[in-house]
Amino acid sequence: MEEKIKAKVMDSRKIKRALHRMTTEIIERNRNLKNVVIVGIRTRGIYVGKRISKLINELEKVNVPVGVLDITLYRDDFSESEAQHMVKKTEIDFPVAKKDVLLVDDVLFTGRTIRAAMDSLIDLGRPKTIQLLVLVDRGHRELPIRADYVGKFLPTSKREIVQVRLKEIDNSDEVLITEPPGIK
Amino acid sequence: MAFTHKHLLGIQNLTVSEITTVLDTAESFYEISTREVKKVPTLIGKTIINLFFEPSTRTRSSFELAAKRLSADIVNFNLNASSAAKGETFKDTILNLEAMNPDAIIIRHSCSGASHYASTFSQSNIINAGDGSHEHPTQALLDAFTMRQEKKDFQNLKVVIVGDILHSRVARSNIFLLRKMGARITLVGPPSLLPEEFKKFGVEIDFNLDHAVKGADVIMMLRIQMERQTKNFFPSVREYRNLYSLSAQRFGRAKKNAIIMHPGPINRGVELTADMADCAKSVILKQVENGIAVRMAVLYLLLGGKDREAID
């Protein structure tokens, strides 16, 4: 059975505006943009990160490199999950030590992914700062983690699913709230 | 894509997609060993036992480093002749170790089938690190990983395996793996060490190395086990060298971009001449390096995720 789509909370125009606003905030907050690097968390964080990098370049003519972080090896739910997760590559071909690292993900939920991402990043070097950007913050944190830049705050119930779809891999730009099949 | 085995006993019962999963996973682990902090917390809290009934430095250390780079705890048991002389049976040894609650046991034993036997009563994940002349699956996987790095594709790759095929678990695991992946294999060696029965595996047999290397993409030299030389499988080392040693002249008959492999340890001047071992086409040290990534992948795939039903 297909999951049920309950609401479309962002369309491509809204996503674009949110990205523009967050880019401006990043530029405001980081006087030394040349020291900023972007690290996108697999999978959709990569594309959000790339778009932010492009927008920074358009506005400020600064080239901010984008790396890819795979957090599978740092997950804390190995013994709980059913089968193993496929490990993919971490591809960060620039040093993160002493950099202002902008960590990017699509959805902020429990905060466990971000915990894993920060542990992973710190093993690669000691960043000067780590800032967090998410397209959607849906609440229900299980760890004391917050984002520095948020595209949209979205109050949700825990059983709902927030789906971010991005043109690069999903053929459309939208944020949906869905429910798993079998729940009324 | 998933890898659902509880144990890694051999290549023979793996599917193409499972082999590919291991190789792809190893691809991701490769980079960890190049970092300044060569460690990830993935298998924290897991205990692994390296149980070696036969001497080994490379395979044992490779497993040990792989486990440590995944943050698992690993204990080495090297049961040489003296401790076996105390009379404990293989089964009792395993049961004793199991009482210490390990998660995985890596076994090397001189008897073919030792790991399989252990898997019939053990609760732990069993990894075969070489059993007699049966299989050495992680060696074949790291060889495949190295070939894929160099050659991209296994389809119609011509692989020549040279040496003591009869006693070689490395050869058997490689034959199983490469045949599944679509490579063409030619086995070469003296008739006393290369039984005709190997043709059943869908390989070609050639007793003439000069002839066999023609057009080869990969030449894999196996170690001549000097300790078996007492049994007179060939008249003399000098004769073996004359007929089956890889020299520059012989290597010249292979394809231009052919590579030389060897599972180690090499006998310089026997299986291959020193200049061949050190030349740019030799990937022998890459094999060692890749061994860690491949073993990390195997440990991860067996130990990551929930306990699985034994299907081996």
Interface residues (C-beta under 8 A of the other chain):
Chain A: D70 T72 L73 Y74 R75 F78 S79 E80 S81 E82 A83 Q84 H85 M86 V87 K88 K89 T90 D119 S120 D123 L124 G125
Chain B: M1 A2 F3 T4 T21 D24 T25 E27 S28 F29 E31 I32 R35 E36 V37 K39 V40 P41 T42 L43 L70 A297 Y300 L301 G304 G305 K306 R308
